Amino acid sequence: MLYRSSCLLHRWRCQSRSRQASIAGTVVYDDVERLEGIPFSPPLSYVLTLQDLFISELFFILGSGLIKISFALTLLRVVVLRLHVIALYVAMVLSVIMTIATFLFIALTCRPASYFWTSVIDPSGGSCIDFHIQIKGSYAHGAVMLFLDVMLGVVIPLHVLSGLQMPRRIKISAAALLSLGSL
């Protein structure tokens, strides 16, 4: 019998006596669970975790970019001024460019890509971009996505609503609903 505090959902069969919470494809237990008949190898568990992390990062980048584009397309249906339309197209183009660039940056961080998760077992099996460059790339992506969030979720909706002739209470409610897109 082997005791661990967490295990990968799709890799191992886990039995638990406590409640479970699924977090990003990993099952985390509040208490100790039993893993019967499975030999534990720390490097293997690290490899599987890093492989899942790599795939999750790629899906996160694609998902965040697609959500921004989707919200911009939704706003395109309600804006009428040419300035708003141009701003939304610029936001979509910026989102597409940043999504593709960041996706490629993450996918090509290590050569071969599998070295990202196998470096724990075989440190001489490949190479990765310097860690500080990876951090700078993440900050650049975060800054552009924050800018797009503010632009799509606050600036454009407030600018569109300010020109409407409706009661202030309804404008505030509409602004709050449209600003949910920045979350």
PyMOL commands that set and color helices and strands:
alter all, ss='L'
color gray80, all
select helices_A, chain A and resi 42-76+82-107+115-118+131-162+168-182
alter helices_A, ss='H'
color red, helices_A
select strands_A, chain A and resi 2-8+20-23+26-35+110-111+127-128
alter strands_A, ss='S'
color yellow, strands_A
deselect
rebuild
show_as cartoon
